Amino acid sequence: MRSEHVYRALTRIPNRFRLCQATARVTRVTHMPQTRTEDTVNNVLGDISKGKHGNVFEPVAIKPTPALDIITF
């Protein structure tokens, strides 16, 4: 079942939105016209859960620079 593939892939990419993006990108690259798209998506989710397509890193929050109240020259 596809839901099992999704839950396994969520262990590698915990953010569902990023998992969807990664799955769509890899599916576009690896899909062959002779196969069903559903089978390709299932294979991609399986590959992501095995770690074949790398990890998606969450961006690190950057602290804003402190505001300068008075600028003197």
N, C-alpha and C positions, 0 to 999 in steps of 0.2 A: 504494500500500500504506500501511496505517496506520502501520507502523513508520517509514517515511520521514517522515511528518507529525510523529511524536513526536520523532524526532531533530532535525528542523528547529526544533520548538518548544523543545527543550532548550537551544538557543542563546540564547533570550530568558529562560527560567526554568530555570536549571540544576538546581534541586532537584526531583527527580521527584515527591515527595509534594506540593509546592506546585503543580507543573504539573497533577497529577491534581485537586487541589482547584479550581484556576482553571478547568480544562476542565469540570469538573462544574457549577460555578456558571454559567459562560457558556452551557453547553448547556441548562441549565434555563430560562434567560432567553430564549434565541433559538430554542428548538425550536418547530416548528409541527406541529400534529397530523396534517397531511396528508403529512408527510415521514417517512422512516425515521430512527430515532435514530442509526443508524450514519453516515448522511450528515451529520447535524447535527454529530456529534462530529468527523468529518473536516474539515468546514468551520471549526469552532471551532479545531482544531489548526492549520489553515492560517492563520487570522486571527491567532492568537497568534504564529506564526512570522514573520508580516509586521509585527507590532507594533501591531495595531489595538486590542488590549485592554489596553494599558499593560504596564508592567514590574512585577514583584513584587519588592519590596525586602526583603532579608534584615534581620532585626532586629539592631541594634547591641548588643553585649554591654555591660552596665552594670557598672561596677566597684562592688563592695560597699563600704559605708562602713566606715571603720576602727572596730574595737571599742574602747569606752572601758573601761579597766580599773578606774578609780576615779572615782566621781562624788562631788564634794564640793559642799556648799552653803554 
